[in-house]
């Protein structure tokens, strides 16, 4: 990469950040129907920006859910093509009172950009655009061909993207998919993520009597929906953090010895994490380190629960309804459908007398692991090292990007997860932010990457 | 009672109901601070009405919480005095969307008066006023002396009434306390309640990490506050409905054989209750009938629970906070303070690693049993029989009127619970209502009662 590209990015930094703030101001919360218009605005904004930087064939594709934005630049004849995937939807912002600045009014404090979506994933998608813009403006051309696929349903399980991909395999055909939606190991420590956990999410609804009841008149003789749901939820896990759902661990790949050693070599001790989270102790499945627990072990988490009286003071009610949302993070070779069935059987078997339980499926995605040796991944590691000056760690991610497995399945392409977020950046929580140091270095890394990648993929082809 | 009194009440029925609707329109919800002004208005309304019917020394006494309304009529020289206790505060109305008519716009449908407080307890307090008014207007005098004590904190545990009673024992001195805040056995089946359960209510707050976390990044390695609270709540009870809190049943009086037989003789089968509540089966402590479970056995109910994401769809969050409200119904000789200590010990012992738990005490009241043979109770039974034409059942109540135990302790007076509500009237739930049949017959019964009571107490005195 020539110096002139980096210089261009430096000169346009303020302008770039102001543009990003515009996008972050659109509350594109995919989970909440009242934000449907904002989803359209969020999609249109990035479509317009793709055109602005020189992409062609830009189009906002309607789906049965939120739209998908596409754009490409295919003028590097004979060169390989990268498909850049990202998402313009963001998580809900509640509890909004815990934000120190409004979630949709991006604010830079202490060289961090605070806003919902700053890191996950608008900030990182935006970097990709600005890197290609800088190369085009300074070099007049790009080292390879590019396609963008930016969706609006990542935070709610990408329900409509598989159909879009299936119907547009030609449009989306490429040599590699690059996604920046994961994190670095720590400040100054770049990482390439070679595996992700999958997801299976459910809502459990418990119904008892036909009305809330007076706990004095009926208490003791009628099943309480809240008791019932706590019994069901408590039955999922033992005191050692092991999931008690029958067959839950059946298809779980155990770590290889090499993997175990590689993770241990990262020296990620518990202490900084305990300090960061302000907890006296961590808690997870016995027999695994906290790194192993989050990267290669499956989980079952209660994401939300509600029922009965939540106001101030006391209301001596015997509630007739209770609700909970749960989600499992899955690891290879657990299959979401298989896990959902096992969860349903467990729930049915653990439903106490006097209530009816129904289960609603929300969301699922298969886990994914990509071969470490792939040239596209090795090229990424070299690009990081050039900018950050330290060796790139190879990690697995605890989160889920269900669509990664779908890309793998439908397009048969290697996926490279080059993320620039930090674990401390509160994505999915109040006060999400993005370190601007990684905004700058990340863009430099990506600029290097496209040249490294073009070279690596060409070499591979000549080798073939 | 002379016919003229009943006739007077019939003639003034519409006028009376319209007055009651005015009072019911004041949303005097003691639990919610935003209704503090309504509490003042609710108190003032009944104070004004006490004056209107001819009571004297009427005064709204301020307390550290909501005010207490007093009024008396003491012109029956040499005659006994009844203290009539009731409350003008009502329960919250949520979920308000389940009401078929607005909770504070009383509406008569199918000879039932629908409104929050229609049955519990404004409707029943109001009946007492209208009975004395009818006697005064038709006879010019009352058969005995009367005092009213109408408080505004019954639904939140009557925290300030004990102090008021202690400071005003002379003002409140009487021969008997009469309370209409309980129910009949069924339509057309009057009952006098000779025992009530006590109450101990707590809020449990669980705190994990310093922020909600991303369930992908941290899930599996960090304690989830919702898991923790479900474990605590599930630990309270076994599959047979027995409370597992250490020593919980230690001081529980077992039923006498006579009591067991008396309850069985009431022939209260499970079927109508199951039909009413639309449940396939009841659920309660094994080895006891549903009547015994609600009248003489203690309970522990979860009244409310909340934490994490409650919106539509899914948010893959690992929540750092969870909250629950629980309350126990207590029976003689359980003491609320003793039970609260045992609950706290249980919660501490069942708190899983990685979270901190705090407990906030809301509300407590001792259980109470009054001797069946007392002439004031027997007089009540006779009054009911005269109007309803069937024998009066002697029951115990599953609910709590904590102040009953306080009256017993502070004023050393017998307490007569003559209630006119029905168990199906949804008090504490949406669509609270009151059968007007019992509004009419109840007032007739009370009119009889004061003459019966005066006679019975005079006889008792001459016997002594």
Boltz contact constraints between the chains, C-beta under 6 A:
constraints:
  - contact:
      token1: [A, 31]
      token2: [B, 313]
      max_distance: 6.0
  - contact:
      token1: [A, 92]
      token2: [B, 311]
      max_distance: 6.0
  - contact:
      token1: [A, 92]
      token2: [B, 315]
      max_distance: 6.0
  - contact:
      token1: [A, 156]
      token2: [B, 313]
      max_distance: 6.0
  - contact:
      token1: [A, 201]
      token2: [B, 314]
      max_distance: 6.0
  - contact:
      token1: [A, 209]
      token2: [B, 277]
      max_distance: 6.0
  - contact:
      token1: [A, 209]
      token2: [B, 279]
      max_distance: 6.0
  - contact:
      token1: [A, 210]
      token2: [B, 278]
      max_distance: 6.0
  - contact:
      token1: [A, 211]
      token2: [B, 429]
      max_distance: 6.0
  - contact:
      token1: [A, 212]
      token2: [B, 429]
      max_distance: 6.0
  - contact:
      token1: [A, 214]
      token2: [B, 427]
      max_distance: 6.0
  - contact:
      token1: [A, 214]
      token2: [B, 428]
      max_distance: 6.0
  - contact:
      token1: [A, 215]
      token2: [B, 301]
      max_distance: 6.0
  - contact:
      token1: [A, 216]
      token2: [B, 398]
      max_distance: 6.0
  - contact:
      token1: [A, 216]
      token2: [B, 399]
      max_distance: 6.0
  - contact:
      token1: [A, 216]
      token2: [B, 400]
      max_distance: 6.0
  - contact:
      token1: [A, 217]
      token2: [B, 398]
      max_distance: 6.0
  - contact:
      token1: [A, 217]
      token2: [B, 399]
      max_distance: 6.0
  - contact:
      token1: [A, 217]
      token2: [B, 423]
      max_distance: 6.0
  - contact:
      token1: [A, 219]
      token2: [B, 299]
      max_distance: 6.0
  - contact:
      token1: [A, 219]
      token2: [B, 301]
      max_distance: 6.0
  - contact:
      token1: [A, 219]
      token2: [B, 329]
      max_distance: 6.0
  - contact:
      token1: [A, 220]
      token2: [B, 284]
      max_distance: 6.0
  - contact:
      token1: [A, 220]
      token2: [B, 293]
      max_distance: 6.0
  - contact:
      token1: [A, 220]
      token2: [B, 294]
      max_distance: 6.0
  - contact:
      token1: [A, 220]
      token2: [B, 297]
      max_distance: 6.0
  - contact:
      token1: [A, 220]
      token2: [B, 299]
      max_distance: 6.0
  - contact:
      token1: [A, 221]
      token2: [B, 282]
      max_distance: 6.0
  - contact:
      token1: [A, 221]
      token2: [B, 284]
      max_distance: 6.0
  - contact:
      token1: [A, 221]
      token2: [B, 290]
      max_distance: 6.0
  - contact:
      token1: [A, 221]
      token2: [B, 293]
      max_distance: 6.0
  - contact:
      token1: [A, 221]
      token2: [B, 294]
      max_distance: 6.0
  - contact:
      token1: [A, 222]
      token2: [B, 282]
      max_distance: 6.0
  - contact:
      token1: [A, 223]
      token2: [B, 283]
      max_distance: 6.0
  - contact:
      token1: [A, 224]
      token2: [B, 301]
      max_distance: 6.0
  - contact:
      token1: [A, 226]
      token2: [B, 302]
      max_distance: 6.0
  - contact:
      token1: [A, 226]
      token2: [B, 305]
      max_distance: 6.0
  - contact:
      token1: [A, 227]
      token2: [B, 302]
      max_distance: 6.0
  - contact:
      token1: [A, 230]
      token2: [B, 230]
      max_distance: 6.0
  - contact:
      token1: [A, 230]
      token2: [B, 233]
      max_distance: 6.0
  - contact:
      token1: [A, 230]
      token2: [B, 234]
      max_distance: 6.0
  - contact:
      token1: [A, 231]
      token2: [B, 234]
      max_distance: 6.0
  - contact:
      token1: [A, 233]
      token2: [B, 230]
      max_distance: 6.0
  - contact:
      token1: [A, 234]
      token2: [B, 230]
      max_distance: 6.0
  - contact:
      token1: [A, 234]
      token2: [B, 231]
      max_distance: 6.0
  - contact:
      token1: [A, 234]
      token2: [B, 234]
      max_distance: 6.0
  - contact:
      token1: [A, 277]
      token2: [B, 209]
      max_distance: 6.0
  - contact:
      token1: [A, 278]
      token2: [B, 210]
      max_distance: 6.0
  - contact:
      token1: [A, 279]
      token2: [B, 209]
      max_distance: 6.0
  - contact:
      token1: [A, 279]
      token2: [B, 354]
      max_distance: 6.0
  - contact:
      token1: [A, 281]
      token2: [B, 353]
      max_distance: 6.0
  - contact:
      token1: [A, 281]
      token2: [B, 354]
      max_distance: 6.0
  - contact:
      token1: [A, 282]
      token2: [B, 221]
      max_distance: 6.0
  - contact:
      token1: [A, 282]
      token2: [B, 222]
      max_distance: 6.0
  - contact:
      token1: [A, 283]
      token2: [B, 223]
      max_distance: 6.0
  - contact:
      token1: [A, 283]
      token2: [B, 353]
      max_distance: 6.0
  - contact:
      token1: [A, 283]
      token2: [B, 354]
      max_distance: 6.0
  - contact:
      token1: [A, 284]
      token2: [B, 220]
      max_distance: 6.0
  - contact:
      token1: [A, 284]
      token2: [B, 221]
      max_distance: 6.0
  - contact:
      token1: [A, 290]
      token2: [B, 221]
      max_distance: 6.0
  - contact:
      token1: [A, 293]
      token2: [B, 220]
      max_distance: 6.0
  - contact:
      token1: [A, 293]
      token2: [B, 221]
      max_distance: 6.0
  - contact:
      token1: [A, 294]
      token2: [B, 220]
      max_distance: 6.0
  - contact:
      token1: [A, 294]
      token2: [B, 221]
      max_distance: 6.0
  - contact:
      token1: [A, 297]
      token2: [B, 220]
      max_distance: 6.0
  - contact:
      token1: [A, 299]
      token2: [B, 219]
      max_distance: 6.0
  - contact:
      token1: [A, 299]
      token2: [B, 220]
      max_distance: 6.0
  - contact:
      token1: [A, 301]
      token2: [B, 215]
      max_distance: 6.0
  - contact:
      token1: [A, 301]
      token2: [B, 219]
      max_distance: 6.0
  - contact:
      token1: [A, 301]
      token2: [B, 224]
      max_distance: 6.0
  - contact:
      token1: [A, 301]
      token2: [B, 318]
      max_distance: 6.0
  - contact:
      token1: [A, 302]
      token2: [B, 226]
      max_distance: 6.0
  - contact:
      token1: [A, 302]
      token2: [B, 227]
      max_distance: 6.0
  - contact:
      token1: [A, 303]
      token2: [B, 308]
      max_distance: 6.0
  - contact:
      token1: [A, 303]
      token2: [B, 309]
      max_distance: 6.0
  - contact:
      token1: [A, 303]
      token2: [B, 315]
      max_distance: 6.0
  - contact:
      token1: [A, 303]
      token2: [B, 317]
      max_distance: 6.0
  - contact:
      token1: [A, 304]
      token2: [B, 308]
      max_distance: 6.0
  - contact:
      token1: [A, 304]
      token2: [B, 309]
      max_distance: 6.0
  - contact:
      token1: [A, 304]
      token2: [B, 310]
      max_distance: 6.0
  - contact:
      token1: [A, 305]
      token2: [B, 226]
      max_distance: 6.0
  - contact:
      token1: [A, 305]
      token2: [B, 305]
      max_distance: 6.0
  - contact:
      token1: [A, 305]
      token2: [B, 307]
      max_distance: 6.0
  - contact:
      token1: [A, 306]
      token2: [B, 306]
      max_distance: 6.0
  - contact:
      token1: [A, 306]
      token2: [B, 310]
      max_distance: 6.0
  - contact:
      token1: [A, 307]
      token2: [B, 305]
      max_distance: 6.0
  - contact:
      token1: [A, 308]
      token2: [B, 303]
      max_distance: 6.0
  - contact:
      token1: [A, 308]
      token2: [B, 304]
      max_distance: 6.0
  - contact:
      token1: [A, 309]
      token2: [B, 303]
      max_distance: 6.0
  - contact:
      token1: [A, 309]
      token2: [B, 304]
      max_distance: 6.0
  - contact:
      token1: [A, 310]
      token2: [B, 304]
      max_distance: 6.0
  - contact:
      token1: [A, 310]
      token2: [B, 306]
      max_distance: 6.0
  - contact:
      token1: [A, 311]
      token2: [B, 92]
      max_distance: 6.0
  - contact:
      token1: [A, 313]
      token2: [B, 31]
      max_distance: 6.0
  - contact:
      token1: [A, 313]
      token2: [B, 156]
      max_distance: 6.0
  - contact:
      token1: [A, 314]
      token2: [B, 201]
      max_distance: 6.0
  - contact:
      token1: [A, 314]
      token2: [B, 362]
      max_distance: 6.0
  - contact:
      token1: [A, 314]
      token2: [B, 363]
      max_distance: 6.0
  - contact:
      token1: [A, 315]
      token2: [B, 92]
      max_distance: 6.0
  - contact:
      token1: [A, 316]
      token2: [B, 327]
      max_distance: 6.0
  - contact:
      token1: [A, 317]
      token2: [B, 303]
      max_distance: 6.0
  - contact:
      token1: [A, 317]
      token2: [B, 428]
      max_distance: 6.0
  - contact:
      token1: [A, 318]
      token2: [B, 301]
      max_distance: 6.0
  - contact:
      token1: [A, 325]
      token2: [B, 314]
      max_distance: 6.0
  - contact:
      token1: [A, 327]
      token2: [B, 316]
      max_distance: 6.0
  - contact:
      token1: [A, 329]
      token2: [B, 219]
      max_distance: 6.0
  - contact:
      token1: [A, 353]
      token2: [B, 281]
      max_distance: 6.0
  - contact:
      token1: [A, 353]
      token2: [B, 283]
      max_distance: 6.0
  - contact:
      token1: [A, 354]
      token2: [B, 279]
      max_distance: 6.0
  - contact:
      token1: [A, 354]
      token2: [B, 281]
      max_distance: 6.0
  - contact:
      token1: [A, 354]
      token2: [B, 283]
      max_distance: 6.0
  - contact:
      token1: [A, 362]
      token2: [B, 314]
      max_distance: 6.0
  - contact:
      token1: [A, 363]
      token2: [B, 314]
      max_distance: 6.0
  - contact:
      token1: [A, 398]
      token2: [B, 216]
      max_distance: 6.0
  - contact:
      token1: [A, 398]
      token2: [B, 217]
      max_distance: 6.0
  - contact:
      token1: [A, 399]
      token2: [B, 216]
      max_distance: 6.0
  - contact:
      token1: [A, 399]
      token2: [B, 217]
      max_distance: 6.0
  - contact:
      token1: [A, 400]
      token2: [B, 216]
      max_distance: 6.0
  - contact:
      token1: [A, 423]
      token2: [B, 217]
      max_distance: 6.0
  - contact:
      token1: [A, 427]
      token2: [B, 214]
      max_distance: 6.0
  - contact:
      token1: [A, 428]
      token2: [B, 214]
      max_distance: 6.0
  - contact:
      token1: [A, 428]
      token2: [B, 317]
      max_distance: 6.0
  - contact:
      token1: [A, 429]
      token2: [B, 211]
      max_distance: 6.0
  - contact:
      token1: [A, 429]
      token2: [B, 212]
      max_distance: 6.0
